[in-house]
Amino acid sequence: MTTLLSFGSNGSGQLGLDHKEDVSSPSLVVTHHPRSTFPSSFAQIAAGGNHTLLLFTNHWVLFSGDFYEGDVNPFFTPLGLPDGFSTPITSIAATWSASLLATPSKIWSHGTGPKGELGLGPGITSAPPFQLIPNFPPPDTKIASLAASMSHAVALLDNGQVYGWGAGRKGQLGPEQTPAVFSPILISCPFPVVKALCGKEFTLLLGDPSTGEFLILGSDKFGIKSNAPSDLKNWRDAGAGWGSVVVLKEDGSLVSWGRDDHCQLAPSDIGPVEKIAVGSEHALALTKDGKVLAWGWGEHGNCGPLEEKKGRVNVIRIPEEYNLGDQEITALGGGCATSWIAFEKKK
């Protein structure tokens, strides 16, 4: 069983708290399950501008917030899936106003996407029900994962290739700078990709951790390309914000670069880290001694109470009323000025 806490921006109910007020202290999300718990482990979060998707290891997908043009649901409820989901959902992603679901052999999209974010073909900018992205993936390949940011998305295949669609004016989908790409196109990369990330105007492709290879496509705003390290050997995890990147190394250290006008980059003195999550302009970390830290732009409370911030980082306090004594933190999440902490019973 999983318990989930959320805090931050909540004007459309995207935190799943059954109201639409911002909160700066971790709060128990509301679900249709008894005692607001989930029946399996937390797998992935995908946060759009005003909506949130949750994927669990039993392949359930739940949503909250403004799911489509004012259709607001302020607590988490199961997503109504279209006909054709014969295999379990394995990955999710969200642009500002669109949602993407993937099985190993199909991608479905829903919402709005004026720059091609839906991936449904030329001129299709709205999909009230989920619709299948046609003719994808290529034959003899499977979809490994999805990633998305403000207005573009990418799909990583099991052969190490990456396809993308949506906004491409800054070159985030390759050298041919196109304002809107309405169907998936192959993104050229000189090495097999094992993880793909999207920032607001860039795409980061990571190779095997043993090689340290990576490629950044798109705008160099905030030095996202020119200030990158020479390699990323021994990376364990990575996340991209709108204008920054945070990488967790195997030794528990953090490497970050890009936009830092609101302290989005990782502090240098927080000690060994176990887990990270990167939101639009903030980030979270779980340290090896069990502390949850947050830094970056936190005006909506997504980095904890503003009056508690000292320097670059906040220690997030878990309210005592949740009595999580026999549970441990298993995952963190970061969205558009939203933050998430998942707990499970200690094994």
TORKOL-4160 file (C-alpha; in steps of 0.2 Angstrom, whole numbers, padded with zeros to 4 digits, m for minus):
347
<pt num="1" X="0000" Y="0000" Z="0000"/>
<pt num="2" X="0006" Y="0018" Z="m0004"/>
<pt num="3" X="0002" Y="0034" Z="0005"/>
<pt num="4" X="0005" Y="0050" Z="m0006"/>
<pt num="5" X="0007" Y="0068" Z="0001"/>
<pt num="6" X="0007" Y="0083" Z="m0010"/>
<pt num="7" X="0010" Y="0102" Z="m0009"/>
<pt num="8" X="0012" Y="0117" Z="m0020"/>
<pt num="9" X="0001" Y="0125" Z="m0033"/>
<pt num="10" X="m0017" Y="0119" Z="m0033"/>
<pt num="11" X="m0028" Y="0132" Z="m0042"/>
<pt num="12" X="m0036" Y="0118" Z="m0052"/>
<pt num="13" X="m0036" Y="0104" Z="m0039"/>
<pt num="14" X="m0020" Y="0096" Z="m0047"/>
<pt num="15" X="m0014" Y="0091" Z="m0030"/>
<pt num="16" X="m0028" Y="0079" Z="m0027"/>
<pt num="17" X="m0033" Y="0087" Z="m0010"/>
<pt num="18" X="m0052" Y="0089" Z="m0014"/>
<pt num="19" X="m0050" Y="0108" Z="m0014"/>
<pt num="20" X="m0042" Y="0121" Z="m0025"/>
<pt num="21" X="m0031" Y="0131" Z="m0013"/>
<pt num="22" X="m0012" Y="0131" Z="m0013"/>
<pt num="23" X="m0003" Y="0122" Z="0002"/>
<pt num="24" X="0015" Y="0123" Z="0008"/>
<pt num="25" X="0015" Y="0108" Z="0020"/>
<pt num="26" X="0014" Y="0090" Z="0013"/>
<pt num="27" X="m0004" Y="0085" Z="0014"/>
<pt num="28" X="m0013" Y="0068" Z="0012"/>
<pt num="29" X="m0020" Y="0066" Z="m0006"/>
<pt num="30" X="m0039" Y="0061" Z="m0008"/>
<pt num="31" X="m0043" Y="0045" Z="m0017"/>
<pt num="32" X="m0058" Y="0034" Z="m0020"/>
<pt num="33" X="m0049" Y="0021" Z="m0009"/>
<pt num="34" X="m0052" Y="0019" Z="0010"/>
<pt num="35" X="m0040" Y="0029" Z="0021"/>
<pt num="36" X="m0033" Y="0038" Z="0005"/>
<pt num="37" X="m0020" Y="0024" Z="0001"/>
<pt num="38" X="m0016" Y="0016" Z="m0015"/>
<pt num="39" X="m0015" Y="m0003" Z="m0018"/>
<pt num="40" X="0002" Y="m0004" Z="m0026"/>
<pt num="41" X="0018" Y="0005" Z="m0027"/>
<pt num="42" X="0020" Y="0022" Z="m0035"/>
<pt num="43" X="0029" Y="0021" Z="m0052"/>
<pt num="44" X="0028" Y="0038" Z="m0061"/>
<pt num="45" X="0020" Y="0055" Z="m0060"/>
<pt num="46" X="0016" Y="0066" Z="m0075"/>
<pt num="47" X="0011" Y="0084" Z="m0072"/>
<pt num="48" X="0004" Y="0096" Z="m0084"/>
<pt num="49" X="0001" Y="0115" Z="m0081"/>
<pt num="50" X="m0015" Y="0111" Z="m0071"/>
<pt num="51" X="m0017" Y="0092" Z="m0071"/>
<pt num="52" X="m0008" Y="0077" Z="m0064"/>
<pt num="53" X="m0007" Y="0059" Z="m0069"/>
<pt num="54" X="m0001" Y="0045" Z="m0057"/>
<pt num="55" X="0005" Y="0028" Z="m0063"/>
<pt num="56" X="0007" Y="0014" Z="m0051"/>
<pt num="57" X="0016" Y="m0003" Z="m0053"/>
<pt num="58" X="m0001" Y="m0012" Z="m0055"/>
<pt num="59" X="m0003" Y="m0001" Z="m0071"/>
<pt num="60" X="m0017" Y="0009" Z="m0064"/>
<pt num="61" X="m0018" Y="0027" Z="m0070"/>
<pt num="62" X="m0026" Y="0041" Z="m0059"/>
<pt num="63" X="m0029" Y="0059" Z="m0062"/>
<pt num="64" X="m0033" Y="0075" Z="m0054"/>
<pt num="65" X="m0035" Y="0093" Z="m0059"/>
<pt num="66" X="m0041" Y="0102" Z="m0075"/>
<pt num="67" X="m0041" Y="0087" Z="m0087"/>
<pt num="68" X="m0048" Y="0095" Z="m0102"/>
<pt num="69" X="m0054" Y="0113" Z="m0105"/>
<pt num="70" X="m0061" Y="0116" Z="m0087"/>
<pt num="71" X="m0066" Y="0099" Z="m0083"/>
<pt num="72" X="m0059" Y="0100" Z="m0065"/>
<pt num="73" X="m0058" Y="0085" Z="m0054"/>
<pt num="74" X="m0049" Y="0090" Z="m0037"/>
<pt num="75" X="m0046" Y="0072" Z="m0031"/>
<pt num="76" X="m0038" Y="0057" Z="m0038"/>
<pt num="77" X="m0049" Y="0046" Z="m0048"/>
<pt num="78" X="m0046" Y="0031" Z="m0060"/>
<pt num="79" X="m0043" Y="0037" Z="m0078"/>
<pt num="80" X="m0057" Y="0031" Z="m0090"/>
<pt num="81" X="m0047" Y="0022" Z="m0104"/>
<pt num="82" X="m0053" Y="0020" Z="m0122"/>
<pt num="83" X="m0056" Y="0004" Z="m0130"/>
<pt num="84" X="m0040" Y="m0004" Z="m0136"/>
<pt num="85" X="m0029" Y="m0005" Z="m0120"/>
<pt num="86" X="m0026" Y="m0024" Z="m0122"/>
<pt num="87" X="m0009" Y="m0022" Z="m0113"/>
<pt num="88" X="m0005" Y="m0013" Z="m0097"/>
<pt num="89" X="0000" Y="0005" Z="m0097"/>
<pt num="90" X="0019" Y="0006" Z="m0094"/>
<pt num="91" X="0023" Y="0025" Z="m0096"/>
<pt num="92" X="0014" Y="0042" Z="m0094"/>
<pt num="93" X="0019" Y="0060" Z="m0099"/>
<pt num="94" X="0011" Y="0077" Z="m0099"/>
<pt num="95" X="0014" Y="0093" Z="m0109"/>
<pt num="96" X="0005" Y="0109" Z="m0103"/>
<pt num="97" X="m0012" Y="0104" Z="m0109"/>
<pt num="98" X="m0010" Y="0086" Z="m0115"/>
<pt num="99" X="m0009" Y="0069" Z="m0108"/>
<pt num="100" X="0000" Y="0054" Z="m0115"/>
<pt num="101" X="m0001" Y="0035" Z="m0111"/>
<pt num="102" X="0010" Y="0021" Z="m0118"/>
<pt num="103" X="0009" Y="0003" Z="m0118"/>
<pt num="104" X="0024" Y="m0006" Z="m0126"/>
<pt num="105" X="0016" Y="m0006" Z="m0143"/>
<pt num="106" X="0005" Y="0010" Z="m0143"/>
<pt num="107" X="0004" Y="0028" Z="m0138"/>
<pt num="108" X="m0013" Y="0037" Z="m0134"/>
<pt num="109" X="m0015" Y="0056" Z="m0132"/>
<pt num="110" X="m0028" Y="0067" Z="m0125"/>
<pt num="111" X="m0031" Y="0086" Z="m0123"/>
<pt num="112" X="m0025" Y="0101" Z="m0133"/>
<pt num="113" X="m0009" Y="0104" Z="m0142"/>
<pt num="114" X="m0007" Y="0118" Z="m0155"/>
<pt num="115" X="0011" Y="0114" Z="m0159"/>
<pt num="116" X="0008" Y="0096" Z="m0162"/>
<pt num="117" X="0009" Y="0090" Z="m0144"/>
<pt num="118" X="m0004" Y="0076" Z="m0147"/>
<pt num="119" X="0006" Y="0068" Z="m0161"/>
<pt num="120" X="m0010" Y="0063" Z="m0170"/>
<pt num="121" X="m0006" Y="0070" Z="m0187"/>
<pt num="122" X="m0006" Y="0087" Z="m0197"/>
<pt num="123" X="m0018" Y="0099" Z="m0190"/>
<pt num="124" X="m0025" Y="0089" Z="m0176"/>
<pt num="125" X="m0024" Y="0101" Z="m0161"/>
<pt num="126" X="m0038" Y="0094" Z="m0150"/>
<pt num="127" X="m0043" Y="0077" Z="m0144"/>
<pt num="128" X="m0057" Y="0076" Z="m0131"/>
<pt num="129" X="m0056" Y="0057" Z="m0129"/>
<pt num="130" X="m0039" Y="0048" Z="m0130"/>
<pt num="131" X="m0034" Y="0044" Z="m0147"/>
<pt num="132" X="m0021" Y="0032" Z="m0154"/>
<pt num="133" X="m0005" Y="0040" Z="m0162"/>
<pt num="134" X="m0006" Y="0031" Z="m0179"/>
<pt num="135" X="0008" Y="0021" Z="m0187"/>
<pt num="136" X="0019" Y="0021" Z="m0171"/>
<pt num="137" X="0031" Y="0014" Z="m0165"/>
<pt num="138" X="0040" Y="0007" Z="m0181"/>
<pt num="139" X="0039" Y="m0012" Z="m0184"/>
<pt num="140" X="0049" Y="m0023" Z="m0173"/>
<pt num="141" X="0051" Y="m0010" Z="m0159"/>
<pt num="142" X="0043" Y="m0007" Z="m0142"/>
<pt num="143" X="0040" Y="0009" Z="m0132"/>
<pt num="144" X="0052" Y="0010" Z="m0117"/>
<pt num="145" X="0047" Y="0026" Z="m0110"/>
<pt num="146" X="0039" Y="0043" Z="m0113"/>
<pt num="147" X="0045" Y="0061" Z="m0108"/>
<pt num="148" X="0037" Y="0078" Z="m0111"/>
<pt num="149" X="0038" Y="0096" Z="m0106"/>
<pt num="150" X="0029" Y="0112" Z="m0109"/>
<pt num="151" X="0025" Y="0109" Z="m0128"/>
<pt num="152" X="0035" Y="0094" Z="m0134"/>
<pt num="153" X="0036" Y="0075" Z="m0131"/>
<pt num="154" X="0048" Y="0061" Z="m0135"/>
<pt num="155" X="0047" Y="0042" Z="m0135"/>
<pt num="156" X="0062" Y="0031" Z="m0131"/>
<pt num="157" X="0061" Y="0014" Z="m0140"/>
<pt num="158" X="0069" Y="m0002" Z="m0134"/>
<pt num="159" X="0082" Y="m0001" Z="m0148"/>
<pt num="160" X="0089" Y="0015" Z="m0141"/>
<pt num="161" X="0081" Y="0027" Z="m0154"/>
<pt num="162" X="0071" Y="0042" Z="m0149"/>
<pt num="163" X="0056" Y="0050" Z="m0158"/>
<pt num="164" X="0049" Y="0067" Z="m0154"/>
<pt num="165" X="0034" Y="0078" Z="m0159"/>
<pt num="166" X="0027" Y="0095" Z="m0154"/>
<pt num="167" X="0037" Y="0112" Z="m0153"/>
<pt num="168" X="0053" Y="0111" Z="m0163"/>
<pt num="169" X="0057" Y="0129" Z="m0167"/>
<pt num="170" X="0072" Y="0129" Z="m0155"/>
<pt num="171" X="0079" Y="0113" Z="m0162"/>
<pt num="172" X="0074" Y="0102" Z="m0148"/>
<pt num="173" X="0068" Y="0089" Z="m0160"/>
<pt num="174" X="0083" Y="0090" Z="m0171"/>
<pt num="175" X="0093" Y="0101" Z="m0183"/>
<pt num="176" X="0077" Y="0105" Z="m0194"/>
<pt num="177" X="0069" Y="0119" Z="m0184"/>
<pt num="178" X="0051" Y="0117" Z="m0186"/>
<pt num="179" X="0038" Y="0127" Z="m0176"/>
<pt num="180" X="0026" Y="0112" Z="m0175"/>
<pt num="181" X="0029" Y="0094" Z="m0178"/>
<pt num="182" X="0012" Y="0084" Z="m0178"/>
<pt num="183" X="0018" Y="0066" Z="m0180"/>
<pt num="184" X="0033" Y="0057" Z="m0172"/>
<pt num="185" X="0050" Y="0060" Z="m0181"/>
<pt num="186" X="0066" Y="0051" Z="m0178"/>
<pt num="187" X="0079" Y="0061" Z="m0167"/>
<pt num="188" X="0096" Y="0058" Z="m0173"/>
<pt num="189" X="0108" Y="0053" Z="m0159"/>
<pt num="190" X="0126" Y="0045" Z="m0161"/>
<pt num="191" X="0124" Y="0032" Z="m0147"/>
<pt num="192" X="0110" Y="0021" Z="m0140"/>
<pt num="193" X="0099" Y="0031" Z="m0128"/>
<pt num="194" X="0094" Y="0024" Z="m0111"/>
<pt num="195" X="0085" Y="0039" Z="m0104"/>
<pt num="196" X="0077" Y="0054" Z="m0112"/>
<pt num="197" X="0071" Y="0071" Z="m0104"/>
<pt num="198" X="0062" Y="0086" Z="m0110"/>
<pt num="199" X="0065" Y="0104" Z="m0104"/>
<pt num="200" X="0055" Y="0119" Z="m0110"/>
<pt num="201" X="0065" Y="0122" Z="m0125"/>
<pt num="202" X="0078" Y="0107" Z="m0125"/>
<pt num="203" X="0079" Y="0088" Z="m0125"/>
<pt num="204" X="0092" Y="0079" Z="m0116"/>
<pt num="205" X="0097" Y="0061" Z="m0121"/>
<pt num="206" X="0108" Y="0050" Z="m0110"/>
<pt num="207" X="0118" Y="0035" Z="m0115"/>
<pt num="208" X="0124" Y="0021" Z="m0104"/>
<pt num="209" X="0130" Y="0027" Z="m0087"/>
<pt num="210" X="0147" Y="0018" Z="m0090"/>
<pt num="211" X="0151" Y="0029" Z="m0105"/>
<pt num="212" X="0144" Y="0046" Z="m0099"/>
<pt num="213" X="0138" Y="0050" Z="m0116"/>
<pt num="214" X="0124" Y="0063" Z="m0118"/>
<pt num="215" X="0117" Y="0075" Z="m0131"/>
<pt num="216" X="0107" Y="0091" Z="m0128"/>
<pt num="217" X="0096" Y="0097" Z="m0142"/>
<pt num="218" X="0088" Y="0114" Z="m0143"/>
<pt num="219" X="0090" Y="0131" Z="m0136"/>
<pt num="220" X="0106" Y="0136" Z="m0126"/>
<pt num="221" X="0096" Y="0148" Z="m0116"/>
<pt num="222" X="0103" Y="0148" Z="m0098"/>
<pt num="223" X="0119" Y="0139" Z="m0104"/>
<pt num="224" X="0109" Y="0123" Z="m0104"/>
<pt num="225" X="0121" Y="0117" Z="m0118"/>
<pt num="226" X="0137" Y="0127" Z="m0116"/>
<pt num="227" X="0138" Y="0125" Z="m0097"/>
<pt num="228" X="0135" Y="0106" Z="m0097"/>
<pt num="229" X="0149" Y="0095" Z="m0090"/>
<pt num="230" X="0160" Y="0086" Z="m0102"/>
<pt num="231" X="0153" Y="0069" Z="m0097"/>
<pt num="232" X="0140" Y="0061" Z="m0085"/>
<pt num="233" X="0148" Y="0045" Z="m0081"/>
<pt num="234" X="0140" Y="0035" Z="m0067"/>
<pt num="235" X="0124" Y="0044" Z="m0067"/>
<pt num="236" X="0110" Y="0035" Z="m0058"/>
<pt num="237" X="0095" Y="0047" Z="m0061"/>
<pt num="238" X="0092" Y="0063" Z="m0069"/>
<pt num="239" X="0078" Y="0076" Z="m0071"/>
<pt num="240" X="0075" Y="0091" Z="m0082"/>
<pt num="241" X="0066" Y="0107" Z="m0077"/>
<pt num="242" X="0060" Y="0121" Z="m0089"/>
<pt num="243" X="0078" Y="0128" Z="m0090"/>
<pt num="244" X="0089" Y="0117" Z="m0079"/>
<pt num="245" X="0095" Y="0099" Z="m0077"/>
<pt num="246" X="0099" Y="0089" Z="m0061"/>
<pt num="247" X="0109" Y="0073" Z="m0061"/>
<pt num="248" X="0111" Y="0061" Z="m0047"/>
<pt num="249" X="0127" Y="0051" Z="m0048"/>
<pt num="250" X="0130" Y="0033" Z="m0041"/>
<pt num="251" X="0140" Y="0041" Z="m0026"/>
<pt num="252" X="0126" Y="0051" Z="m0021"/>
<pt num="253" X="0132" Y="0068" Z="m0027"/>
<pt num="254" X="0122" Y="0080" Z="m0038"/>
<pt num="255" X="0127" Y="0088" Z="m0054"/>
<pt num="256" X="0117" Y="0102" Z="m0061"/>
<pt num="257" X="0117" Y="0117" Z="m0073"/>
<pt num="258" X="0106" Y="0129" Z="m0082"/>
<pt num="259" X="0094" Y="0142" Z="m0075"/>
<pt num="260" X="0098" Y="0148" Z="m0057"/>
<pt num="261" X="0089" Y="0164" Z="m0055"/>
<pt num="262" X="0078" Y="0156" Z="m0042"/>
<pt num="263" X="0091" Y="0144" Z="m0035"/>
<pt num="264" X="0085" Y="0130" Z="m0046"/>
<pt num="265" X="0102" Y="0122" Z="m0046"/>
<pt num="266" X="0107" Y="0109" Z="m0033"/>
<pt num="267" X="0115" Y="0115" Z="m0017"/>
<pt num="268" X="0133" Y="0109" Z="m0015"/>
<pt num="269" X="0132" Y="0105" Z="0003"/>
<pt num="270" X="0117" Y="0093" Z="0006"/>
<pt num="271" X="0127" Y="0077" Z="0008"/>
<pt num="272" X="0124" Y="0060" Z="m0001"/>
<pt num="273" X="0107" Y="0059" Z="m0010"/>
<pt num="274" X="0096" Y="0043" Z="m0013"/>
<pt num="275" X="0082" Y="0050" Z="m0024"/>
<pt num="276" X="0078" Y="0066" Z="m0034"/>
<pt num="277" X="0064" Y="0074" Z="m0043"/>
<pt num="278" X="0064" Y="0089" Z="m0054"/>
<pt num="279" X="0049" Y="0100" Z="m0056"/>
<pt num="280" X="0047" Y="0115" Z="m0068"/>
<pt num="281" X="0058" Y="0127" Z="m0058"/>
<pt num="282" X="0062" Y="0117" Z="m0042"/>
<pt num="283" X="0069" Y="0101" Z="m0036"/>
<pt num="284" X="0067" Y="0089" Z="m0022"/>
<pt num="285" X="0080" Y="0076" Z="m0014"/>
<pt num="286" X="0079" Y="0062" Z="m0002"/>
<pt num="287" X="0096" Y="0061" Z="0008"/>
<pt num="288" X="0103" Y="0045" Z="0014"/>
<pt num="289" X="0099" Y="0051" Z="0032"/>
<pt num="290" X="0081" Y="0052" Z="0027"/>
<pt num="291" X="0078" Y="0071" Z="0025"/>
<pt num="292" X="0067" Y="0078" Z="0011"/>
<pt num="293" X="0075" Y="0094" Z="0004"/>
<pt num="294" X="0068" Y="0106" Z="m0008"/>
<pt num="295" X="0075" Y="0121" Z="m0018"/>
<pt num="296" X="0071" Y="0133" Z="m0032"/>
<pt num="297" X="0056" Y="0144" Z="m0036"/>
<pt num="298" X="0043" Y="0140" Z="m0022"/>
<pt num="299" X="0031" Y="0154" Z="m0022"/>
<pt num="300" X="0016" Y="0142" Z="m0022"/>
<pt num="301" X="0022" Y="0132" Z="m0007"/>
<pt num="302" X="0030" Y="0118" Z="m0017"/>
<pt num="303" X="0047" Y="0121" Z="m0008"/>
<pt num="304" X="0038" Y="0122" Z="0009"/>
<pt num="305" X="0033" Y="0137" Z="0019"/>
<pt num="306" X="0042" Y="0153" Z="0012"/>
<pt num="307" X="0045" Y="0159" Z="0030"/>
<pt num="308" X="0055" Y="0144" Z="0034"/>
<pt num="309" X="0067" Y="0145" Z="0019"/>
<pt num="310" X="0085" Y="0148" Z="0024"/>
<pt num="311" X="0098" Y="0150" Z="0011"/>
<pt num="312" X="0096" Y="0139" Z="m0005"/>
<pt num="313" X="0087" Y="0124" Z="0003"/>
<pt num="314" X="0072" Y="0120" Z="0014"/>
<pt num="315" X="0070" Y="0104" Z="0024"/>
<pt num="316" X="0052" Y="0098" Z="0021"/>
<pt num="317" X="0043" Y="0093" Z="0038"/>
<pt num="318" X="0031" Y="0079" Z="0037"/>
<pt num="319" X="0016" Y="0084" Z="0048"/>
<pt num="320" X="0015" Y="0072" Z="0063"/>
<pt num="321" X="m0004" Y="0069" Z="0061"/>
<pt num="322" X="0000" Y="0057" Z="0047"/>
<pt num="323" X="0008" Y="0045" Z="0059"/>
<pt num="324" X="0019" Y="0037" Z="0045"/>
<pt num="325" X="0030" Y="0029" Z="0058"/>
<pt num="326" X="0031" Y="0011" Z="0051"/>
<pt num="327" X="0033" Y="0018" Z="0033"/>
<pt num="328" X="0048" Y="0024" Z="0022"/>
<pt num="329" X="0049" Y="0036" Z="0008"/>
<pt num="330" X="0050" Y="0026" Z="m0008"/>
<pt num="331" X="0048" Y="0040" Z="m0021"/>
<pt num="332" X="0048" Y="0059" Z="m0024"/>
<pt num="333" X="0039" Y="0069" Z="m0038"/>
<pt num="334" X="0040" Y="0086" Z="m0045"/>
<pt num="335" X="0028" Y="0095" Z="m0057"/>
<pt num="336" X="0023" Y="0112" Z="m0062"/>
<pt num="337" X="0026" Y="0121" Z="m0045"/>
<pt num="338" X="0020" Y="0104" Z="m0037"/>
<pt num="339" X="0029" Y="0092" Z="m0026"/>
<pt num="340" X="0025" Y="0074" Z="m0021"/>
<pt num="341" X="0031" Y="0062" Z="m0008"/>
<pt num="342" X="0026" Y="0043" Z="m0008"/>
<pt num="343" X="0027" Y="0031" Z="0007"/>
<pt num="344" X="0026" Y="0013" Z="0009"/>
<pt num="345" X="0027" Y="0001" Z="0024"/>
<pt num="346" X="0045" Y="m0004" Z="0028"/>
<pt num="347" X="0050" Y="m0021" Z="0022"/>
